[in-house]
Amino acid sequence: MTGLAIKTKSRNSRDKPLLLIAVSAKVSKKAVVRNFLKRRIRAIMKPIVKDSKFDYFIIVKPEATKMNYQELKNEVFNKLLITNY
């Protein structure tokens, strides 16, 4: 499944790394579902972003609504390996 797209960019002179998560209304019309996905992805990315030298932009696709936590975590790690975090 490809429920995510991840873009990385090397961080400039900011103190904290940036984590942006985009979940459009096309993913789910319910804000509760969109916020739930954002919270899950933020929890998965927290240890990665903490000591990273990159900024991350994650685009969530509709397929992500059907994934459980472990599948979503595996998807994030697979995408990060591809983008060389």
Residue pairs with C-beta under 8 A, 6 or more apart in sequence:
1 63
1 66
1 67
1 71
1 75
2 61
2 63
2 75
3 60
3 61
3 62
3 63
3 64
3 65
3 66
3 67
3 72
3 75
4 41
4 58
4 59
4 60
4 61
4 64
4 72
4 75
4 76
4 79
5 58
5 59
5 61
5 79
6 56
6 57
6 58
6 59
6 76
6 79
6 80
6 83
7 56
7 57
7 58
7 59
7 83
8 54
8 55
8 56
8 57
8 83
8 84
8 85
9 54
9 55
9 57
10 53
10 54
10 55
11 17
11 18
11 52
11 53
11 54
11 55
17 49
17 50
17 52
17 53
17 54
17 55
17 56
18 55
18 56
19 42
19 45
19 49
19 55
19 56
19 58
20 55
20 56
20 57
20 58
21 37
21 38
21 41
21 42
21 58
21 60
22 57
22 58
22 59
22 60
23 34
23 37
23 38
23 60
24 60
25 34
26 62
27 33
27 34
27 37
27 60
27 61
27 62
27 64
27 65
28 34
28 37
28 62
28 65
33 65
37 60
37 64
37 65
38 60
40 69
40 72
41 58
41 60
41 72
41 76
44 72
44 73
44 76
45 56
45 58
45 76
48 56
48 80
48 85
49 56
52 85
54 85
56 85
58 76
64 72
64 75
67 75
